[in-house]
Amino acid sequence: MFSTLRIIIGLLFVVSGAEKLIWPYQNFLYVLQSYQIIPSGLDVVIAKVFPWIEFITGLLLVLGLWISCVIRLALVMFAVFILIISQALLRKLPIDECGCFGQLISLKPQHTLLMDSAFFLFLIAAVRNLTKVEIFSLDKYFRKQ
């Protein structure tokens, strides 16, 4: 179960990051600006860099490489996602979809908050059960060599 969920979360990051990378960064920039939390100027940097972080993190999760570090990075990413979406909902910002998957999938912020919270809780459990997460991973394969 742990390794399957690791791969699912990894694929989620790969798809989300890749979708943002194939479209102009301005599309993701617009999404970031709608949350009204990131200072101007920094939002452009995040719009250009974050999709790469998301894509690479997902790829490493799918491959099971550097699992301990990458799971912790994903945990931080989900914590940030939860905070950003929560503040938008509390402030009642007019956001109809989270923008997490660009134009590929449309999710309401409330649904994204539930999904991200579930993944966050799984990742906490994964940090405590790294041996179960390492099944079907390159980390386990390289350790045997």
C-alpha positions, 0 to 999 in steps of 0.5 A, a space after each residue: 500500500 505504501 509504495 503504491 501510494 508513493 507512486 500515485 503521488 509521484 505520478 500526480 506531481 509528474 502530471 501536474 508539473 509536466 502540464 504546467 511546463 508545456 504551457 506558457 508560464 503565464 498561465 500558472 502565474 495567473 493561478 498564483 496571483 489569484 491566491 493573493 499571497 505571493 509578493 509581486 516579482 517572486 510570483 514570476 520566479 515561482 511560476 517558472 521554477 515550481 513546475 520543475 520542482 514538482 515534476 522532478 519530485 514526482 519523478 523521484 517518487 515514482 522511481 523511488 530514488 532518495 525516498 527519505 528526502 523526497 517524501 519530506 520535500 513532498 510533505 512540505 509541498 503539501 503543507 504549503 498547498 494546504 495553507 495557500 488553499 485554506 487562506 484563500 477559502 477563509 478569505 473567500 477569494 473568488 477562486 473556482 478551481 485550484 489551478 493545480 493541474 493547469 488546464 488538464 483537470 479542474 478541481 474546486 479548492 475545497 476538493 483539492 484541500 481534502 485531497 491534499 490533506 489526505 496525501 499529507 497524512 499519508 506522507 506523515 505515515 510514510 516517513 514513519 514506515 520508510 521500509 514499506 515505502 521502499 518496495 519497488 524502489 531504486 533505493 532498495 535496488 541500489 542497497 542490495 548491490 
